[in-house]
Amino acid sequence: MRLTKTLALILCFLAGASAASAADNGNERARKLPELRDVRKIYVGDMGTADEADRFRFLLEEQLAKKGFQIVARPEDADAVLSGALSVRVMDDSTQARAFVKLETASGQRLWARDFGHKMIFNPFTRREPTKRRAVEVAEGLRRDWEKSK
């Protein structure tokens, strides 16, 4: 008898939790979720611990501003936060930089993410200044995908 009451209580609890979850899902769908096209103001966050990471961050801010995005000084003032990791590899006759970046809302919803530098491009500008080139590529890629999302 006691087992039956316990099972009945558990079933009632599960039914209530399921109904609450379904109601929350309906409300979530009704609310407009942010999309890439809604992003105008960007905070450029942490870009990793590589020696060039801070410089990469500043270069990104400059390039994103050139592409028409507004750069803000605090994450709470932004529509989204751009963060990621930069990896720089120095070899005898060249330097390679690779960056993975992601754009997320304040709540952590990922709006956009890309990996830059996975293709070898033989271009003198790229070989001399790979960190700057990655910043240019990120800004161009984000702007291109932002325009496609409209």
Stockholm file with secondary structure:
# STOCKHOLM 1.0

chainA/1-150         MRLTKTLALILCFLAGASAASAADNGNERARKLPELRDVRKIYVGDMGTADEADRFRFLLEEQLAKKGFQIVARPEDADAVLSGALSVRVMDDSTQARAFVKLETASGQRLWARDFGHKMIFNPFTRREPTKRRAVEVAEGLRRDWEKSK
#=GR chainA/1-150 SS CHHHHHHHHHHHHHHHHHHHHHHHHHHHHHSCCCCGGGCCEEEECCCCSSTTHHHHHHHHHHHHHHTTCEECSSGGGCSEEEEEEEEEEECSSCEEEEEEEEEECTTCCEEEEEEESCSCCCCHHHHHCHHHHHHHHHHHHHHHHHHHTC
#=GC SS_cons         CHHHHHHHHHHHHHHHHHHHHHHHHHHHHHSCCCCGGGCCEEEECCCCSSTTHHHHHHHHHHHHHHTTCEECSSGGGCSEEEEEEEEEEECSSCEEEEEEEEEECTTCCEEEEEEESCSCCCCHHHHHCHHHHHHHHHHHHHHHHHHHTC
//
